[in-house]
Amino acid sequence: MEGIFLILTGLFAVATLAIVLTGILGMAQGGAFNKRYGNKLMRLRVLFQGLTIASVFLYVLIRWMER
């Protein structure tokens, strides 16, 4: 069971990194892309950061309950 949360944590972390990089590159470039997607990307970043933290928390909780 804990392996699932490790995999999810990795996937959520990679997704967060991809979203952050896309947002940074979009802001650096400016223009229509940033105006259209900048706020949406940052909201997605917050969502995936929360999912990453929740996944780590559940992993730690499961490990703690197994003791």
DOTI-783223 format. One record per atom (N, C-alpha, C): residue number from 1; residue in one letter; y, z, x. Coordinates in nm, 4 decimals. Layout:
BEGIN
<pt><lumkol>NUM</lumkol><gufi>A</gufi><v>Y</v><w>Z</w><u>X</u></pt>
...
***
This chain:
BEGIN
<pt><lumkol>1</lumkol><gufi>M</gufi><v>-0.1196</v><w>0.0000</w><u>0.0817</u></pt>
<pt><lumkol>1</lumkol><gufi>M</gufi><v>0.0000</v><w>0.0000</w><u>0.0000</u></pt>
<pt><lumkol>1</lumkol><gufi>M</gufi><v>0.1262</v><w>0.0000</w><u>0.0862</u></pt>
<pt><lumkol>2</lumkol><gufi>E</gufi><v>0.1200</v><w>0.0771</w><u>0.1954</u></pt>
<pt><lumkol>2</lumkol><gufi>E</gufi><v>0.2404</v><w>0.0858</w><u>0.2780</u></pt>
<pt><lumkol>2</lumkol><gufi>E</gufi><v>0.2681</v><w>-0.0444</w><u>0.3510</u></pt>
<pt><lumkol>3</lumkol><gufi>G</gufi><v>0.1649</v><w>-0.1261</w><u>0.3715</u></pt>
<pt><lumkol>3</lumkol><gufi>G</gufi><v>0.1840</v><w>-0.2557</w><u>0.4356</u></pt>
<pt><lumkol>3</lumkol><gufi>G</gufi><v>0.2718</v><w>-0.3480</w><u>0.3523</u></pt>
<pt><lumkol>4</lumkol><gufi>I</gufi><v>0.2608</v><w>-0.3363</w><u>0.2217</u></pt>
<pt><lumkol>4</lumkol><gufi>I</gufi><v>0.3427</v><w>-0.4180</w><u>0.1319</u></pt>
<pt><lumkol>4</lumkol><gufi>I</gufi><v>0.4908</v><w>-0.3862</w><u>0.1530</u></pt>
<pt><lumkol>5</lumkol><gufi>F</gufi><v>0.5212</v><w>-0.2567</w><u>0.1656</u></pt>
<pt><lumkol>5</lumkol><gufi>F</gufi><v>0.6613</v><w>-0.2183</w><u>0.1826</u></pt>
<pt><lumkol>5</lumkol><gufi>F</gufi><v>0.7151</v><w>-0.2585</w><u>0.3194</u></pt>
<pt><lumkol>6</lumkol><gufi>L</gufi><v>0.6288</v><w>-0.2599</w><u>0.4204</u></pt>
<pt><lumkol>6</lumkol><gufi>L</gufi><v>0.6727</v><w>-0.3085</w><u>0.5515</u></pt>
<pt><lumkol>6</lumkol><gufi>L</gufi><v>0.7052</v><w>-0.4575</w><u>0.5457</u></pt>
<pt><lumkol>7</lumkol><gufi>I</gufi><v>0.6211</v><w>-0.5336</w><u>0.4791</u></pt>
<pt><lumkol>7</lumkol><gufi>I</gufi><v>0.6452</v><w>-0.6775</w><u>0.4649</u></pt>
<pt><lumkol>7</lumkol><gufi>I</gufi><v>0.7719</v><w>-0.7025</w><u>0.3832</u></pt>
<pt><lumkol>8</lumkol><gufi>L</gufi><v>0.7867</v><w>-0.6305</w><u>0.2725</u></pt>
<pt><lumkol>8</lumkol><gufi>L</gufi><v>0.9069</v><w>-0.6451</w><u>0.1902</u></pt>
<pt><lumkol>8</lumkol><gufi>L</gufi><v>1.0329</v><w>-0.6075</w><u>0.2671</u></pt>
<pt><lumkol>9</lumkol><gufi>T</gufi><v>1.0242</v><w>-0.5012</w><u>0.3457</u></pt>
<pt><lumkol>9</lumkol><gufi>T</gufi><v>1.1392</v><w>-0.4603</w><u>0.4256</u></pt>
<pt><lumkol>9</lumkol><gufi>T</gufi><v>1.1793</v><w>-0.5713</w><u>0.5220</u></pt>
<pt><lumkol>10</lumkol><gufi>G</gufi><v>1.0815</v><w>-0.6302</w><u>0.5879</u></pt>
<pt><lumkol>10</lumkol><gufi>G</gufi><v>1.1098</v><w>-0.7400</w><u>0.6795</u></pt>
<pt><lumkol>10</lumkol><gufi>G</gufi><v>1.1709</v><w>-0.8595</w><u>0.6094</u></pt>
<pt><lumkol>11</lumkol><gufi>L</gufi><v>1.1156</v><w>-0.8960</w><u>0.4950</u></pt>
<pt><lumkol>11</lumkol><gufi>L</gufi><v>1.1690</v><w>-1.0097</w><u>0.4200</u></pt>
<pt><lumkol>11</lumkol><gufi>L</gufi><v>1.3105</v><w>-0.9833</w><u>0.3705</u></pt>
<pt><lumkol>12</lumkol><gufi>F</gufi><v>1.3341</v><w>-0.8638</w><u>0.3189</u></pt>
<pt><lumkol>12</lumkol><gufi>F</gufi><v>1.4682</v><w>-0.8299</w><u>0.2712</u></pt>
<pt><lumkol>12</lumkol><gufi>F</gufi><v>1.5681</v><w>-0.8263</w><u>0.3859</u></pt>
<pt><lumkol>13</lumkol><gufi>A</gufi><v>1.5256</v><w>-0.7753</w><u>0.5021</u></pt>
<pt><lumkol>13</lumkol><gufi>A</gufi><v>1.6155</v><w>-0.7694</w><u>0.6178</u></pt>
<pt><lumkol>13</lumkol><gufi>A</gufi><v>1.6500</v><w>-0.9097</w><u>0.6672</u></pt>
<pt><lumkol>14</lumkol><gufi>V</gufi><v>1.5510</v><w>-0.9982</w><u>0.6719</u></pt>
<pt><lumkol>14</lumkol><gufi>V</gufi><v>1.5766</v><w>-1.1363</w><u>0.7147</u></pt>
<pt><lumkol>14</lumkol><gufi>V</gufi><v>1.6683</v><w>-1.2071</w><u>0.6147</u></pt>
<pt><lumkol>15</lumkol><gufi>A</gufi><v>1.6457</v><w>-1.1835</w><u>0.4863</u></pt>
<pt><lumkol>15</lumkol><gufi>A</gufi><v>1.7316</v><w>-1.2438</w><u>0.3842</u></pt>
<pt><lumkol>15</lumkol><gufi>A</gufi><v>1.8747</v><w>-1.1914</w><u>0.3975</u></pt>
<pt><lumkol>16</lumkol><gufi>T</gufi><v>1.8893</v><w>-1.0620</w><u>0.4240</u></pt>
<pt><lumkol>16</lumkol><gufi>T</gufi><v>2.0224</v><w>-1.0044</w><u>0.4439</u></pt>
<pt><lumkol>16</lumkol><gufi>T</gufi><v>2.0918</v><w>-1.0699</w><u>0.5624</u></pt>
<pt><lumkol>17</lumkol><gufi>L</gufi><v>2.0198</v><w>-1.0847</w><u>0.6716</u></pt>
<pt><lumkol>17</lumkol><gufi>L</gufi><v>2.0773</v><w>-1.1473</w><u>0.7906</u></pt>
<pt><lumkol>17</lumkol><gufi>L</gufi><v>2.1193</v><w>-1.2915</w><u>0.7630</u></pt>
<pt><lumkol>18</lumkol><gufi>A</gufi><v>2.0366</v><w>-1.3659</w><u>0.6924</u></pt>
<pt><lumkol>18</lumkol><gufi>A</gufi><v>2.0699</v><w>-1.5050</w><u>0.6604</u></pt>
<pt><lumkol>18</lumkol><gufi>A</gufi><v>2.1941</v><w>-1.5133</w><u>0.5720</u></pt>
<pt><lumkol>19</lumkol><gufi>I</gufi><v>2.2037</v><w>-1.4239</w><u>0.4754</u></pt>
<pt><lumkol>19</lumkol><gufi>I</gufi><v>2.3196</v><w>-1.4233</w><u>0.3860</u></pt>
<pt><lumkol>19</lumkol><gufi>I</gufi><v>2.4459</v><w>-1.3847</w><u>0.4621</u></pt>
<pt><lumkol>20</lumkol><gufi>V</gufi><v>2.4353</v><w>-1.2849</w><u>0.5490</u></pt>
<pt><lumkol>20</lumkol><gufi>V</gufi><v>2.5516</v><w>-1.2430</w><u>0.6270</u></pt>
<pt><lumkol>20</lumkol><gufi>V</gufi><v>2.5990</v><w>-1.3564</w><u>0.7171</u></pt>
<pt><lumkol>21</lumkol><gufi>L</gufi><v>2.5065</v><w>-1.4217</w><u>0.7857</u></pt>
<pt><lumkol>21</lumkol><gufi>L</gufi><v>2.5450</v><w>-1.5317</w><u>0.8736</u></pt>
<pt><lumkol>21</lumkol><gufi>L</gufi><v>2.6072</v><w>-1.6471</w><u>0.7961</u></pt>
<pt><lumkol>22</lumkol><gufi>T</gufi><v>2.5505</v><w>-1.6787</w><u>0.6806</u></pt>
<pt><lumkol>22</lumkol><gufi>T</gufi><v>2.6075</v><w>-1.7844</w><u>0.5974</u></pt>
<pt><lumkol>22</lumkol><gufi>T</gufi><v>2.7480</v><w>-1.7468</w><u>0.5518</u></pt>
<pt><lumkol>23</lumkol><gufi>G</gufi><v>2.7674</v><w>-1.6220</w><u>0.5134</u></pt>
<pt><lumkol>23</lumkol><gufi>G</gufi><v>2.8991</v><w>-1.5762</w><u>0.4705</u></pt>
<pt><lumkol>23</lumkol><gufi>G</gufi><v>3.0011</v><w>-1.5787</w><u>0.5832</u></pt>
<pt><lumkol>24</lumkol><gufi>I</gufi><v>2.9599</v><w>-1.5362</w><u>0.7018</u></pt>
<pt><lumkol>24</lumkol><gufi>I</gufi><v>3.0517</v><w>-1.5359</w><u>0.8163</u></pt>
<pt><lumkol>24</lumkol><gufi>I</gufi><v>3.0900</v><w>-1.6783</w><u>0.8543</u></pt>
<pt><lumkol>25</lumkol><gufi>L</gufi><v>2.9914</v><w>-1.7664</w><u>0.8593</u></pt>
<pt><lumkol>25</lumkol><gufi>L</gufi><v>3.0213</v><w>-1.9056</w><u>0.8922</u></pt>
<pt><lumkol>25</lumkol><gufi>L</gufi><v>3.1089</v><w>-1.9704</w><u>0.7857</u></pt>
<pt><lumkol>26</lumkol><gufi>G</gufi><v>3.0856</v><w>-1.9366</w><u>0.6604</u></pt>
<pt><lumkol>26</lumkol><gufi>G</gufi><v>3.1675</v><w>-1.9895</w><u>0.5519</u></pt>
<pt><lumkol>26</lumkol><gufi>G</gufi><v>3.3110</v><w>-1.9400</w><u>0.5599</u></pt>
<pt><lumkol>27</lumkol><gufi>M</gufi><v>3.3292</v><w>-1.8119</w><u>0.5943</u></pt>
<pt><lumkol>27</lumkol><gufi>M</gufi><v>3.4645</v><w>-1.7583</w><u>0.6077</u></pt>
<pt><lumkol>27</lumkol><gufi>M</gufi><v>3.5356</v><w>-1.8201</w><u>0.7281</u></pt>
<pt><lumkol>28</lumkol><gufi>A</gufi><v>3.4616</v><w>-1.8410</w><u>0.8359</u></pt>
<pt><lumkol>28</lumkol><gufi>A</gufi><v>3.5224</v><w>-1.8995</w><u>0.9550</u></pt>
<pt><lumkol>28</lumkol><gufi>A</gufi><v>3.5674</v><w>-2.0430</w><u>0.9285</u></pt>
<pt><lumkol>29</lumkol><gufi>Q</gufi><v>3.4883</v><w>-2.1145</w><u>0.8503</u></pt>
<pt><lumkol>29</lumkol><gufi>Q</gufi><v>3.5210</v><w>-2.2526</w><u>0.8185</u></pt>
<pt><lumkol>29</lumkol><gufi>Q</gufi><v>3.6321</v><w>-2.2590</w><u>0.7137</u></pt>
<pt><lumkol>30</lumkol><gufi>G</gufi><v>3.6306</v><w>-2.1638</w><u>0.6211</u></pt>
<pt><lumkol>30</lumkol><gufi>G</gufi><v>3.7309</v><w>-2.1624</w><u>0.5144</u></pt>
<pt><lumkol>30</lumkol><gufi>G</gufi><v>3.7077</v><w>-2.2743</w><u>0.4152</u></pt>
<pt><lumkol>31</lumkol><gufi>G</gufi><v>3.8096</v><w>-2.3099</w><u>0.3427</u></pt>
<pt><lumkol>31</lumkol><gufi>G</gufi><v>3.8015</v><w>-2.4225</w><u>0.2512</u></pt>
<pt><lumkol>31</lumkol><gufi>G</gufi><v>3.7331</v><w>-2.3915</w><u>0.1206</u></pt>
<pt><lumkol>32</lumkol><gufi>A</gufi><v>3.6822</v><w>-2.4973</w><u>0.0584</u></pt>
<pt><lumkol>32</lumkol><gufi>A</gufi><v>3.6249</v><w>-2.4880</w><u>-0.0759</u></pt>
<pt><lumkol>32</lumkol><gufi>A</gufi><v>3.4965</v><w>-2.4062</w><u>-0.0785</u></pt>
<pt><lumkol>33</lumkol><gufi>F</gufi><v>3.4147</v><w>-2.4193</w><u>0.0265</u></pt>
<pt><lumkol>33</lumkol><gufi>F</gufi><v>3.2888</v><w>-2.3437</w><u>0.0290</u></pt>
<pt><lumkol>33</lumkol><gufi>F</gufi><v>3.3158</v><w>-2.1949</w><u>0.0229</u></pt>
<pt><lumkol>34</lumkol><gufi>N</gufi><v>3.4083</v><w>-2.1482</w><u>0.1043</u></pt>
<pt><lumkol>34</lumkol><gufi>N</gufi><v>3.4393</v><w>-2.0047</w><u>0.1065</u></pt>
<pt><lumkol>34</lumkol><gufi>N</gufi><v>3.4969</v><w>-1.9589</w><u>-0.0264</u></pt>
<pt><lumkol>35</lumkol><gufi>K</gufi><v>3.5847</v><w>-2.0371</w><u>-0.0853</u></pt>
<pt><lumkol>35</lumkol><gufi>K</gufi><v>3.6431</v><w>-1.9991</w><u>-0.2140</u></pt>
<pt><lumkol>35</lumkol><gufi>K</gufi><v>3.5378</v><w>-1.9937</w><u>-0.3240</u></pt>
<pt><lumkol>36</lumkol><gufi>R</gufi><v>3.4431</v><w>-2.0853</w><u>-0.3164</u></pt>
<pt><lumkol>36</lumkol><gufi>R</gufi><v>3.3428</v><w>-2.0929</w><u>-0.4224</u></pt>
<pt><lumkol>36</lumkol><gufi>R</gufi><v>3.2306</v><w>-1.9909</w><u>-0.4057</u></pt>
<pt><lumkol>37</lumkol><gufi>Y</gufi><v>3.1853</v><w>-1.9702</w><u>-0.2821</u></pt>
<pt><lumkol>37</lumkol><gufi>Y</gufi><v>3.0657</v><w>-1.8895</w><u>-0.2610</u></pt>
<pt><lumkol>37</lumkol><gufi>Y</gufi><v>3.0874</v><w>-1.7589</w><u>-0.1840</u></pt>
<pt><lumkol>38</lumkol><gufi>G</gufi><v>3.2065</v><w>-1.7359</w><u>-0.1300</u></pt>
<pt><lumkol>38</lumkol><gufi>G</gufi><v>3.2294</v><w>-1.6177</w><u>-0.0467</u></pt>
<pt><lumkol>38</lumkol><gufi>G</gufi><v>3.1970</v><w>-1.4871</w><u>-0.1169</u></pt>
<pt><lumkol>39</lumkol><gufi>N</gufi><v>3.2502</v><w>-1.4680</w><u>-0.2363</u></pt>
<pt><lumkol>39</lumkol><gufi>N</gufi><v>3.2270</v><w>-1.3438</w><u>-0.3098</u></pt>
<pt><lumkol>39</lumkol><gufi>N</gufi><v>3.0812</v><w>-1.3319</w><u>-0.3549</u></pt>
<pt><lumkol>40</lumkol><gufi>K</gufi><v>3.0218</v><w>-1.4417</w><u>-0.3952</u></pt>
<pt><lumkol>40</lumkol><gufi>K</gufi><v>2.8816</v><w>-1.4396</w><u>-0.4377</u></pt>
<pt><lumkol>40</lumkol><gufi>K</gufi><v>2.7893</v><w>-1.4023</w><u>-0.3226</u></pt>
<pt><lumkol>41</lumkol><gufi>L</gufi><v>2.8196</v><w>-1.4552</w><u>-0.2038</u></pt>
<pt><lumkol>41</lumkol><gufi>L</gufi><v>2.7369</v><w>-1.4234</w><u>-0.0866</u></pt>
<pt><lumkol>41</lumkol><gufi>L</gufi><v>2.7470</v><w>-1.2758</w><u>-0.0498</u></pt>
<pt><lumkol>42</lumkol><gufi>M</gufi><v>2.8661</v><w>-1.2204</w><u>-0.0578</u></pt>
<pt><lumkol>42</lumkol><gufi>M</gufi><v>2.8809</v><w>-1.0793</w><u>-0.0231</u></pt>
<pt><lumkol>42</lumkol><gufi>M</gufi><v>2.8141</v><w>-0.9886</w><u>-0.1267</u></pt>
<pt><lumkol>43</lumkol><gufi>R</gufi><v>2.8133</v><w>-1.0306</w><u>-0.2509</u></pt>
<pt><lumkol>43</lumkol><gufi>R</gufi><v>2.7406</v><w>-0.9531</w><u>-0.3527</u></pt>
<pt><lumkol>43</lumkol><gufi>R</gufi><v>2.5900</v><w>-0.9604</w><u>-0.3282</u></pt>
<pt><lumkol>44</lumkol><gufi>L</gufi><v>2.5420</v><w>-1.0787</w><u>-0.2906</u></pt>
<pt><lumkol>44</lumkol><gufi>L</gufi><v>2.4002</v><w>-1.0917</w><u>-0.2559</u></pt>
<pt><lumkol>44</lumkol><gufi>L</gufi><v>2.3652</v><w>-1.0062</w><u>-0.1345</u></pt>
<pt><lumkol>45</lumkol><gufi>R</gufi><v>2.4573</v><w>-1.0007</w><u>-0.0381</u></pt>
<pt><lumkol>45</lumkol><gufi>R</gufi><v>2.4342</v><w>-0.9187</w><u>0.0808</u></pt>
<pt><lumkol>45</lumkol><gufi>R</gufi><v>2.4156</v><w>-0.7728</w><u>0.0425</u></pt>
<pt><lumkol>46</lumkol><gufi>V</gufi><v>2.5022</v><w>-0.7229</w><u>-0.0441</u></pt>
<pt><lumkol>46</lumkol><gufi>V</gufi><v>2.4916</v><w>-0.5837</w><u>-0.0880</u></pt>
<pt><lumkol>46</lumkol><gufi>V</gufi><v>2.3598</v><w>-0.5615</w><u>-0.1619</u></pt>
<pt><lumkol>47</lumkol><gufi>L</gufi><v>2.3209</v><w>-0.6560</w><u>-0.2456</u></pt>
<pt><lumkol>47</lumkol><gufi>L</gufi><v>2.1948</v><w>-0.6447</w><u>-0.3184</u></pt>
<pt><lumkol>47</lumkol><gufi>L</gufi><v>2.0760</v><w>-0.6375</w><u>-0.2226</u></pt>
<pt><lumkol>48</lumkol><gufi>F</gufi><v>2.0708</v><w>-0.7278</w><u>-0.1257</u></pt>
<pt><lumkol>48</lumkol><gufi>F</gufi><v>1.9568</v><w>-0.7303</w><u>-0.0343</u></pt>
<pt><lumkol>48</lumkol><gufi>F</gufi><v>1.9592</v><w>-0.6122</w><u>0.0625</u></pt>
<pt><lumkol>49</lumkol><gufi>Q</gufi><v>2.0762</v><w>-0.5631</w><u>0.0986</u></pt>
<pt><lumkol>49</lumkol><gufi>Q</gufi><v>2.0817</v><w>-0.4413</w><u>0.1789</u></pt>
<pt><lumkol>49</lumkol><gufi>Q</gufi><v>2.0253</v><w>-0.3234</w><u>0.0998</u></pt>
<pt><lumkol>50</lumkol><gufi>G</gufi><v>2.0599</v><w>-0.3164</w><u>-0.0271</u></pt>
<pt><lumkol>50</lumkol><gufi>G</gufi><v>2.0053</v><w>-0.2102</w><u>-0.1119</u></pt>
<pt><lumkol>50</lumkol><gufi>G</gufi><v>1.8551</v><w>-0.2198</w><u>-0.1270</u></pt>
<pt><lumkol>51</lumkol><gufi>L</gufi><v>1.8050</v><w>-0.3422</w><u>-0.1434</u></pt>
<pt><lumkol>51</lumkol><gufi>L</gufi><v>1.6599</v><w>-0.3605</w><u>-0.1535</u></pt>
<pt><lumkol>51</lumkol><gufi>L</gufi><v>1.5899</v><w>-0.3221</w><u>-0.0235</u></pt>
<pt><lumkol>52</lumkol><gufi>T</gufi><v>1.6527</v><w>-0.3529</w><u>0.0887</u></pt>
<pt><lumkol>52</lumkol><gufi>T</gufi><v>1.5952</v><w>-0.3156</w><u>0.2186</u></pt>
<pt><lumkol>52</lumkol><gufi>T</gufi><v>1.5879</v><w>-0.1641</w><u>0.2321</u></pt>
<pt><lumkol>53</lumkol><gufi>I</gufi><v>1.6957</v><w>-0.0966</w><u>0.1975</u></pt>
<pt><lumkol>53</lumkol><gufi>I</gufi><v>1.6985</v><w>0.0498</w><u>0.2068</u></pt>
<pt><lumkol>53</lumkol><gufi>I</gufi><v>1.5979</v><w>0.1121</w><u>0.1105</u></pt>
<pt><lumkol>54</lumkol><gufi>A</gufi><v>1.5889</v><w>0.0588</w><u>-0.0104</u></pt>
<pt><lumkol>54</lumkol><gufi>A</gufi><v>1.4928</v><w>0.1113</w><u>-0.1085</u></pt>
<pt><lumkol>54</lumkol><gufi>A</gufi><v>1.3495</v><w>0.0914</w><u>-0.0605</u></pt>
<pt><lumkol>55</lumkol><gufi>S</gufi><v>1.3223</v><w>-0.0218</w><u>0.0011</u></pt>
<pt><lumkol>55</lumkol><gufi>S</gufi><v>1.1885</v><w>-0.0494</w><u>0.0520</u></pt>
<pt><lumkol>55</lumkol><gufi>S</gufi><v>1.1527</v><w>0.0458</w><u>0.1664</u></pt>
<pt><lumkol>56</lumkol><gufi>V</gufi><v>1.2466</v><w>0.0700</w><u>0.2553</u></pt>
<pt><lumkol>56</lumkol><gufi>V</gufi><v>1.2224</v><w>0.1662</w><u>0.3637</u></pt>
<pt><lumkol>56</lumkol><gufi>V</gufi><v>1.2001</v><w>0.3055</w><u>0.3063</u></pt>
<pt><lumkol>57</lumkol><gufi>F</gufi><v>1.2801</v><w>0.3434</w><u>0.2092</u></pt>
<pt><lumkol>57</lumkol><gufi>F</gufi><v>1.2653</v><w>0.4740</w><u>0.1467</u></pt>
<pt><lumkol>57</lumkol><gufi>F</gufi><v>1.1271</v><w>0.4890</w><u>0.0824</u></pt>
<pt><lumkol>58</lumkol><gufi>L</gufi><v>1.0826</v><w>0.3876</w><u>0.0096</u></pt>
<pt><lumkol>58</lumkol><gufi>L</gufi><v>0.9504</v><w>0.3949</w><u>-0.0538</u></pt>
<pt><lumkol>58</lumkol><gufi>L</gufi><v>0.8388</v><w>0.4004</w><u>0.0498</u></pt>
<pt><lumkol>59</lumkol><gufi>Y</gufi><v>0.8554</v><w>0.3272</w><u>0.1595</u></pt>
<pt><lumkol>59</lumkol><gufi>Y</gufi><v>0.7560</v><w>0.3321</w><u>0.2675</u></pt>
<pt><lumkol>59</lumkol><gufi>Y</gufi><v>0.7458</v><w>0.4738</w><u>0.3240</u></pt>
<pt><lumkol>60</lumkol><gufi>V</gufi><v>0.8604</v><w>0.5339</w><u>0.3519</u></pt>
<pt><lumkol>60</lumkol><gufi>V</gufi><v>0.8610</v><w>0.6699</w><u>0.4066</u></pt>
<pt><lumkol>60</lumkol><gufi>V</gufi><v>0.8040</v><w>0.7686</w><u>0.3053</u></pt>
<pt><lumkol>61</lumkol><gufi>L</gufi><v>0.8379</v><w>0.7509</w><u>0.1789</u></pt>
<pt><lumkol>61</lumkol><gufi>L</gufi><v>0.7867</v><w>0.8404</w><u>0.0741</u></pt>
<pt><lumkol>61</lumkol><gufi>L</gufi><v>0.6348</v><w>0.8313</w><u>0.0639</u></pt>
<pt><lumkol>62</lumkol><gufi>I</gufi><v>0.5813</v><w>0.7110</w><u>0.0677</u></pt>
<pt><lumkol>62</lumkol><gufi>I</gufi><v>0.4357</v><w>0.6946</w><u>0.0595</u></pt>
<pt><lumkol>62</lumkol><gufi>I</gufi><v>0.3687</v><w>0.7564</w><u>0.1806</u></pt>
<pt><lumkol>63</lumkol><gufi>R</gufi><v>0.4255</v><w>0.7349</w><u>0.2998</u></pt>
<pt><lumkol>63</lumkol><gufi>R</gufi><v>0.3689</v><w>0.7952</w><u>0.4206</u></pt>
<pt><lumkol>63</lumkol><gufi>R</gufi><v>0.3718</v><w>0.9480</w><u>0.4125</u></pt>
<pt><lumkol>64</lumkol><gufi>W</gufi><v>0.4816</v><w>1.0014</w><u>0.3589</u></pt>
<pt><lumkol>64</lumkol><gufi>W</gufi><v>0.4956</v><w>1.1464</w><u>0.3483</u></pt>
<pt><lumkol>64</lumkol><gufi>W</gufi><v>0.3960</v><w>1.2050</w><u>0.2472</u></pt>
<pt><lumkol>65</lumkol><gufi>M</gufi><v>0.3732</v><w>1.1315</w><u>0.1367</u></pt>
<pt><lumkol>65</lumkol><gufi>M</gufi><v>0.2819</v><w>1.1815</w><u>0.0338</u></pt>
<pt><lumkol>65</lumkol><gufi>M</gufi><v>0.1361</v><w>1.1745</w><u>0.0783</u></pt>
<pt><lumkol>66</lumkol><gufi>E</gufi><v>0.1047</v><w>1.0888</w><u>0.1741</u></pt>
<pt><lumkol>66</lumkol><gufi>E</gufi><v>-0.0325</v><w>1.0769</w><u>0.2217</u></pt>
<pt><lumkol>66</lumkol><gufi>E</gufi><v>-0.0729</v><w>1.1922</w><u>0.3129</u></pt>
<pt><lumkol>67</lumkol><gufi>R</gufi><v>0.0242</v><w>1.2646</w><u>0.3640</u></pt>
<pt><lumkol>67</lumkol><gufi>R</gufi><v>-0.0087</v><w>1.3746</w><u>0.4554</u></pt>
<pt><lumkol>67</lumkol><gufi>R</gufi><v>-0.0755</v><w>1.4881</w><u>0.3882</u></pt>
***
